[in-house]
Amino acid sequence: MGSGLSLVLFPVALGIVMFGLGLTLTVEDFRRVMRYPRVVVISLVCQMLILPAICLGLVVAFDLRPELAVGMMLLAASPGGSTASLYSHLFKGNVALNVSLTAINSVLALFTLPLIVNLAVAGFIGSDTSIGLQFDKVIQVFAMVLIPIAVGMAIRARFTDFAVRMERTVKVLSIVVLVVMITGALSGIKDDIAATIGEIIVIVLVFNLISLAIGYVAPRALRVPHRESVASSFEIGLHNATLAITIGMSPALLDSTDMAMPSVIYGTVMFFTAVAFGFVAARRTAAGTEVTGRAADSTTV
């Protein structure tokens, strides 16, 4: 798949992913956050404030060139992806919480993402540049994200049984679309990747691992149960790479392969690190169950 075709299809792929998310959402999902106030607040603080601050520190520490630095901040500002709920389901997290967090994060990121990206552009490239997400570009991002979600929610409300039956299929399709588009981007810009991967692979991996760790450790430190902490970890650790790549590469938005590069690498790396984390989380769940069982046996003796 050529890079030109990838540029055309990335917004389409993003629309499919966002439509899939909308197909799983109801108004109740937005109300449900009140049932998990502590973990929701913790996750949002981590997602919106702590991770961008950590990413900024990593960017400065690794002394990235300006375009890659902006790309890392774009990645950090992106919300959790729809793949988080699938991983949460596979590794026994609270899927309902994932759905709610993804919905809230996606809406909030439409305001925080342009702010963080524009600050990064001003700080690393210069305030006199035309690069950035000005108002008209922000409206385009709103349209690419909110319209497919709204259509999906409308179908869910009107044809509930159909939407429920298609929920798992759409989640898997979203992952397939993400993999195909990232593969296409990799093949289309392989020369650019070869030139820059050495600069960013370590920082991308470190940022991904920190995201997963903070998403789990912060809630647990504040006495959030294990299942909800697993959900939080996947939500925070699996950023919406499709959104970030689309914003970075689209000629109508940032129009920069370099700015999209961290998200392209991240979108590949996160599948493997998420699986590794999932198995670690599953072992903790099994160990907790075993300890509980032993405690119950000792009580009956």
C-alpha positions in Angstrom: 0.0 0.0 0.0 1.6 3.3 -1.1 1.9 6.2 1.3 -0.5 8.3 -0.9 -3.2 5.6 -0.6 -2.5 5.4 3.2 -3.1 9.1 3.5 -6.4 8.7 1.8 -7.5 5.7 3.8 -6.3 6.7 7.3 -9.3 9.0 7.9 -11.5 6.2 6.6 -9.9 3.7 9.0 -10.3 6.2 11.8 -14.0 6.5 10.9 -14.4 2.7 11.0 -12.7 2.5 14.4 -14.8 5.4 15.8 -18.0 4.0 14.4 -17.2 0.7 16.0 -16.7 2.5 19.3 -20.1 4.3 18.9 -21.8 1.0 18.1 -20.8 -0.2 21.6 -21.9 3.0 23.4 -25.2 4.1 25.0 -26.1 7.1 27.1 -25.9 4.8 30.1 -22.1 4.4 29.5 -21.6 8.1 30.2 -23.8 7.8 33.3 -21.9 4.7 34.4 -18.8 6.7 35.3 -20.6 7.7 38.5 -20.4 4.1 39.7 -16.6 4.2 39.5 -15.8 7.8 40.6 -12.4 7.1 42.1 -10.9 5.1 39.2 -12.4 7.4 36.6 -10.9 10.5 38.2 -7.5 8.7 38.7 -7.5 7.5 35.1 -8.5 10.9 33.7 -5.8 12.6 35.7 -3.2 10.1 34.5 -4.3 10.3 30.9 -4.8 14.1 30.6 -2.1 15.5 33.0 0.5 13.0 34.2 1.3 11.2 31.0 1.8 14.4 28.9 4.1 15.7 31.7 6.1 12.4 31.7 6.2 12.4 27.9 7.6 16.0 28.0 10.3 14.9 30.4 11.2 11.9 28.2 11.3 14.1 25.1 13.7 16.5 26.8 15.8 13.7 28.3 16.2 12.0 25.0 16.8 15.3 23.2 14.6 14.5 20.3 14.5 16.7 17.2 11.5 19.1 17.1 9.2 17.2 14.7 9.6 13.9 16.6 9.2 15.7 19.9 5.8 17.1 18.7 4.9 13.6 17.5 5.5 12.2 21.0 3.4 14.9 22.6 0.7 14.2 20.0 0.8 10.5 21.0 0.6 11.3 24.7 -2.4 13.6 24.1 -4.3 10.9 22.2 -7.1 9.2 24.1 -7.3 5.5 24.8 -8.2 3.3 21.8 -11.1 0.9 21.3 -8.7 -2.0 21.5 -8.4 -1.4 25.3 -11.8 -3.0 26.0 -10.9 -6.1 23.9 -7.6 -6.6 25.9 -9.5 -5.9 29.1 -12.0 -8.7 28.1 -9.2 -11.1 27.3 -7.4 -10.5 30.6 -10.4 -10.1 32.9 -10.5 -6.4 33.4 -13.7 -4.4 33.9 -14.8 -4.0 30.3 -17.8 -1.8 31.2 -15.4 0.6 32.8 -13.2 0.6 29.7 -16.1 1.5 27.5 -17.0 4.4 29.7 -13.5 5.6 30.0 -12.9 5.4 26.2 -16.1 7.4 25.7 -15.2 10.1 28.2 -11.5 10.2 27.1 -12.4 10.5 23.4 -14.7 13.5 24.1 -12.3 15.3 26.4 -9.3 14.7 24.1 -11.0 16.7 21.4 -10.3 19.7 23.6 -7.0 18.7 25.3 -5.3 17.3 22.2 -5.2 20.5 20.1 -4.1 22.4 23.2 -1.2 20.1 23.9 -0.2 19.7 20.3 -0.2 23.5 19.7 1.9 24.1 22.8 4.3 21.5 21.7 4.6 23.0 18.2 5.2 26.5 19.8 7.7 25.1 22.2 9.7 22.8 20.0 9.3 24.4 16.5 8.4 28.0 17.1 5.2 30.0 17.5 5.7 31.7 14.2 5.1 28.5 12.2 1.9 27.6 10.4 2.1 24.1 11.6 -0.4 23.2 14.3 -4.1 22.5 14.9 -5.8 25.8 14.3 -9.5 26.2 14.7 -10.5 24.9 11.2 -8.3 21.8 11.7 -9.7 21.2 15.2 -13.2 21.2 13.6 -12.0 18.5 11.1 -10.7 16.4 14.0 -14.1 16.8 15.8 -15.9 15.7 12.6 -13.6 12.6 12.1 -14.2 11.5 15.7 -17.6 12.6 16.8 -19.7 12.0 13.7 -18.8 8.2 13.4 -19.3 7.8 17.1 -22.7 9.6 16.9 -23.8 7.4 14.0 -22.7 4.3 15.8 -24.6 5.3 18.9 -27.7 6.1 16.9 -27.7 2.7 15.3 -27.1 1.1 18.8 -30.2 3.0 20.1 -32.4 2.1 17.1 -31.2 -1.5 16.4 -30.0 -2.6 19.8 -30.1 -6.4 19.2 -28.1 -6.0 15.9 -25.5 -3.8 17.6 -25.0 -6.2 20.5 -24.6 -9.1 18.1 -22.0 -7.1 16.1 -20.1 -5.7 19.1 -17.4 -8.4 19.3 -17.1 -8.5 15.5 -16.7 -4.7 15.2 -14.0 -4.7 18.0 -12.0 -7.3 16.1 -12.5 -5.5 12.8 -11.2 -2.3 14.4 -8.0 -4.1 15.4 -7.7 -5.6 11.9 -8.2 -2.1 10.4 -5.6 -0.7 12.7 -3.1 -3.4 11.9 -3.7 -3.1 8.1 -3.3 0.7 8.1 -0.2 0.7 10.3 1.3 -2.0 8.0 0.4 0.2 5.0 2.0 3.2 6.6 5.1 1.1 7.5 5.4 -0.1 3.9 4.7 3.4 2.5 7.3 5.2 4.6 9.8 2.4 5.2 12.7 4.6 4.2 11.7 7.3 6.7 11.3 4.6 9.4 14.7 3.2 8.7 16.1 6.7 9.1 14.3 7.5 12.4 13.5 4.3 14.2 16.8 4.3 16.0 16.0 7.8 17.4 12.6 6.9 18.8 12.2 3.2 19.4 13.6 3.3 23.0 11.5 6.4 24.0 8.4 4.9 22.5 8.9 1.6 24.3 9.7 3.4 27.6 6.6 5.6 27.3 4.4 2.6 26.5 5.6 0.7 29.5 5.2 3.7 31.8 1.7 4.3 30.5 0.7 0.7 31.2 2.4 0.7 34.6 0.9 4.0 35.8 -2.5 2.9 34.6 -2.3 0.0 37.0 -0.2 1.2 39.9 -1.9 4.5 40.5 -5.4 3.1 41.0 -4.0 0.2 43.1 -2.1 2.7 45.3 -5.4 4.4 46.0 -7.1 1.0 46.8 -9.0 0.5 43.5 -9.8 -3.2 43.0 -7.7 -5.3 40.6 -10.2 -5.7 37.8 -10.8 -1.9 37.6 -7.0 -1.3 37.7 -6.5 -3.7 34.8 -9.1 -1.8 32.8 -7.4 1.5 33.7 -4.0 0.2 32.6 -5.2 -0.8 29.2 -7.1 2.4 28.8 -4.1 4.5 29.6 -1.5 2.2 28.0 -3.2 1.7 24.6 -3.4 5.1 23.0 -5.5 5.7 19.9 -2.6 5.3 17.4 -5.0 5.6 14.4 -6.2 9.0 15.5 -2.6 10.2 16.2 -1.3 8.9 12.9 -4.2 10.4 11.0 -3.6 13.8 12.6 0.1 13.6 12.0 0.1 12.4 8.3 -3.0 14.0 6.9 -2.2 16.8 4.5 -5.2 18.7 5.9 -3.9 18.6 9.5 -0.2 18.4 10.5 1.0 16.9 7.2 4.2 15.5 8.7 5.5 12.0 8.4 8.0 12.7 11.2 5.3 13.8 13.6 3.3 10.6 12.8 6.4 8.4 13.3 6.2 7.9 17.1 2.5 6.8 16.7 3.3 4.4 13.9 6.0 2.7 16.0 3.8 2.9 19.1 0.9 1.3 17.2 3.1 -1.7 16.5 4.8 -2.0 19.9 1.7 -1.7 22.0 0.2 -5.0 20.9 3.1 -7.0 22.2 3.6 -5.0 25.5 -0.2 -5.2 26.2 -0.2 -9.0 25.8 2.8 -9.2 28.1 1.1 -7.0 30.7 -2.1 -9.0 30.3 -0.3 -12.2 31.2 1.3 -10.6 34.2 -2.1 -9.3 35.3 -3.7 -12.7 34.8 -1.0 -14.3 37.0 -1.8 -11.7 39.7 -5.5 -12.6 39.4 -4.8 -16.3 39.7 -2.5 -15.7 42.7 -5.1 -13.6 44.4 -7.7 -16.3 43.8 -5.4 -18.9 45.2 -4.7 -16.9 48.3 -8.4 -16.3 48.9 -9.1 -20.0 48.5 -6.4 -20.9 51.0 -7.8 -18.4 53.4 -11.2 -19.9 53.1 -9.9 -23.4 53.6 -8.0 -22.4 56.7 -11.1 -20.8 58.1 -13.1 -24.0 57.7 -10.4 -26.2 59.4 
